[in-house]
Amino acid sequence: MGIDSILNWFKLAPEDEDYDDDFADDYVEEEEVRPRYREEKRAAKQEAPSFDDYDEPAPQPKRTSFRTSTNKVVPIRTAPNGLEVCIIKPSNFGESQQVCEVLMDGQPVVVNLEGIDIMEAQRIMDFISGCIFSISGNMRQVSRYIFVFSPKNIDISGDYIKNMAEGDGFNIPTLNKEF
């Protein structure tokens, strides 16, 4: 009982020659059809292992996420607001604040003061000049009543433009000849 049972347990004991399986001769060996590589991957993803253990939940397959965005080009703007120039013709002093807001947004502004009372136009110029000074911007005179204002990062150039800040000081344009 001792050695024979151990050999049987390890399946090292000599087999009975009288034992014959009838079904072993009937077995026809079939060639295994090997799926293609892609089908193999698809089948591997679809098959989920079965678990008989109800205590532990079945492990979920890891999902990998891929970026679907194909847009790799990022537009680069050369100027803060696309080099737009705003043209404003203020009709009263209250509209001068709109000019300053556009300047503080980084856009150049052309201001047309033609047809406005001289005293009102001077007040508008004083207000806008204060804004230009505070943002370290530039101002140029195109004609007697038309001015171009720009923020610090935008230069103004041209043949018929008079620089308002010539010299060392900051000159406020005077529309009223009484000053």
C-alpha positions in Angstrom: 0.0 0.0 0.0 2.8 2.4 0.7 5.1 2.7 -2.3 2.5 1.6 -4.9 0.0 4.2 -3.8 2.6 6.9 -3.8 3.7 5.9 -7.3 0.1 5.9 -8.5 -0.4 9.3 -7.0 2.5 10.7 -8.9 1.4 8.6 -11.9 4.8 6.8 -12.0 3.4 3.3 -11.6 3.4 0.9 -14.6 0.0 1.0 -16.4 -2.2 -1.9 -17.0 -1.8 -3.2 -20.4 -5.3 -4.7 -20.4 -6.8 -1.3 -20.1 -7.8 0.0 -23.5 -9.8 2.9 -24.4 -12.1 2.3 -27.4 -12.6 5.9 -28.1 -8.9 6.7 -28.5 -8.8 5.0 -31.9 -11.8 7.0 -33.1 -10.2 10.3 -32.5 -9.5 12.2 -35.7 -6.9 14.9 -35.4 -8.1 18.2 -36.9 -5.9 21.0 -37.8 -6.4 24.0 -35.6 -7.4 27.0 -37.6 -5.3 29.9 -36.4 -7.1 33.3 -36.5 -5.3 36.2 -38.0 -3.6 38.6 -35.7 -6.3 41.2 -35.7 -9.0 38.6 -35.1 -6.9 37.2 -32.3 -6.8 40.5 -30.6 -10.5 41.1 -31.0 -11.3 37.6 -29.6 -9.0 38.2 -26.7 -10.8 41.4 -25.8 -14.3 39.8 -26.1 -13.6 36.8 -23.9 -13.9 37.4 -20.3 -12.7 34.8 -17.7 -15.5 33.1 -15.8 -15.3 33.0 -12.0 -17.1 30.7 -9.7 -16.2 32.6 -6.6 -19.1 34.9 -5.6 -17.2 36.5 -2.8 -14.9 38.5 -5.1 -16.2 40.5 -8.1 -14.8 39.7 -11.5 -11.9 41.9 -12.4 -12.7 44.5 -15.0 -10.4 44.8 -18.1 -8.3 47.9 -18.1 -9.4 50.5 -20.6 -7.0 52.7 -22.2 -8.2 56.0 -23.5 -6.8 57.6 -26.6 -7.0 61.2 -27.6 -9.3 61.7 -30.5 -8.3 65.2 -31.2 -6.7 65.6 -34.6 -6.1 69.4 -34.4 -2.4 69.8 -33.7 -2.1 73.3 -35.1 -2.5 76.1 -32.6 -3.0 79.6 -34.0 -0.5 82.2 -32.8 -1.6 85.8 -32.8 1.1 88.3 -33.4 -0.8 91.2 -31.8 -3.0 91.1 -28.7 -6.2 91.7 -30.7 -5.3 90.8 -34.3 -4.2 94.3 -35.3 -7.7 95.8 -35.3 -8.0 99.6 -35.4 -11.0 101.1 -33.8 -12.3 104.4 -35.2 -14.4 106.5 -32.8 -16.1 109.9 -33.3 -17.1 110.9 -29.8 -20.1 113.4 -29.6 -19.6 114.3 -25.9 -17.2 113.9 -23.1 -18.9 110.8 -21.8 -17.8 108.8 -24.8 -14.1 109.5 -24.2 -14.2 106.6 -21.6 -15.0 104.2 -24.5 -11.8 105.3 -26.2 -9.8 104.6 -23.1 -11.4 101.1 -22.6 -10.4 100.2 -26.2 -6.8 101.4 -25.6 -6.6 99.5 -22.3 -7.7 96.3 -24.2 -4.6 96.7 -26.4 -6.1 98.1 -29.6 -5.1 101.3 -31.4 -7.8 104.0 -31.8 -8.4 106.7 -34.3 -10.4 109.6 -32.8 -12.2 112.1 -35.0 -13.1 115.3 -33.2 -14.4 117.2 -36.2 -17.7 119.0 -35.7 -17.5 119.0 -31.9 -17.4 122.1 -29.7 -13.8 123.2 -29.2 -14.1 123.2 -25.3 -15.7 119.8 -25.4 -13.0 118.4 -27.8 -10.3 119.8 -25.5 -11.8 118.0 -22.5 -12.0 114.7 -24.5 -8.3 115.1 -25.5 -7.3 115.8 -21.9 -9.0 112.7 -20.7 -7.6 110.4 -23.5 -4.1 112.0 -23.0 -4.2 111.0 -19.4 -5.1 107.4 -20.4 -2.3 107.3 -22.9 0.2 108.6 -20.3 -0.9 106.0 -17.7 -0.5 103.0 -20.2 2.7 104.4 -21.7 1.1 104.6 -25.1 1.6 106.7 -28.1 -0.4 109.5 -29.8 0.0 111.0 -33.2 -1.9 113.8 -34.9 -3.1 113.0 -38.4 -4.9 116.3 -39.1 -6.1 119.2 -37.0 -9.0 117.2 -35.4 -8.0 113.6 -36.1 -5.7 111.7 -33.8 -4.3 108.2 -33.6 -3.7 106.6 -30.1 -2.0 103.3 -29.6 -0.9 101.2 -26.6 2.7 100.7 -25.7 3.3 97.6 -27.8 2.0 99.1 -31.1 4.0 101.6 -33.1 2.5 104.2 -35.4 4.4 105.3 -38.5 3.7 107.4 -41.6 4.6 110.5 -43.6 1.8 112.8 -42.5 1.7 112.0 -38.9 3.0 114.5 -36.3 4.5 113.1 -33.1 2.7 114.6 -30.1 5.4 113.6 -27.6 8.3 115.3 -29.3 11.2 116.1 -27.0 11.5 114.9 -23.5 8.0 116.0 -22.3 4.5 114.7 -22.8 2.6 117.3 -24.8 -1.2 117.4 -24.7 -2.6 118.6 -28.0 -4.3 122.0 -27.8 -7.4 122.4 -29.8 -8.4 125.7 -28.2 -6.2 128.5 -29.3 -6.9 130.4 -26.1 -4.5 128.1 -24.2 
